[in-house]
Amino acid sequence: MSEKKLIVSLIVFISIFLTPASYAITKKDAFHKISFHNASKVQIEMIKNYYGNRYPSETYEDLSVSEYDLNDDKRNELFVYYINSINCGTKGCATDIFILDKNKQMKRVFFNDTYGEIYILDNGAGEFKDIEVTGGTQHVKEIRNLFKWSKASQIYKYQN
């Protein structure tokens, strides 16, 4: 096989087999990177009330949160990252996104273990923007997971 054909074959192989889920985040797609900080007492109480105190108190000790308006309704959604030995493992740490409806009731619309960074994409369709979680683990160095809003189930769903 000639050197030129080998290079072309390698490029085709890489583009087909190493591009996760046939998409990749680009600078034009990246809209906002979620930055977490310590939860306030009010936010911790909201989360405790949502779960009805059914989890050990240690669950709520190391919460990191962020807020971002995912659907342009002028109300921020609450991102919660549970950083403790109860909620973290080899797949990452438990992460939730809550919305507040018009009656100030919380609804969990995203629940997944994440490891790495969370980006809000400007290419979302429907009511909510798309979410991409990027990162890796000790075994797999680069992971990209795309989540899209499902109008039917009113939650974010993983796209493969």
HELIX and SHEET records of a PDB file:
HELIX    1   1 GLU A    3  PHE A   17  1                                  15    
HELIX    2   2 PRO A   20  SER A   22  5                                   3    
HELIX    3   3 LYS A   41  TYR A   51  1                                  11    
HELIX    4   4 SER A   57  TYR A   60  5                                   4    
SHEET    1   A 5 ALA A  30  LYS A  33  0                                        
SHEET    2   A 5 GLU A 117  LEU A 121 -1                                        
SHEET    3   A 5 ILE A 131  GLY A 135 -1                                        
SHEET    4   A 5 ILE A 143  SER A 150 -1                                        
SHEET    5   A 5 ILE A 155  GLN A 159 -1                                        
SHEET    1   B 5 HIS A  37  ASN A  38  0                                        
SHEET    2   B 5 LEU A  63  TYR A  68 -1                                        
SHEET    3   B 5 GLU A  77  TYR A  82 -1                                        
SHEET    4   B 5 GLY A  92  LEU A 100 -1                                        
SHEET    5   B 5 CYS A  88  GLY A  89 -1                                        
SHEET    1   C 5 HIS A  37  ASN A  38  0                                        
SHEET    2   C 5 LEU A  63  TYR A  68 -1                                        
SHEET    3   C 5 GLU A  77  TYR A  82 -1                                        
SHEET    4   C 5 GLY A  92  LEU A 100 -1                                        
SHEET    5   C 5 MET A 106  THR A 114 -1                                        
END                                                                             
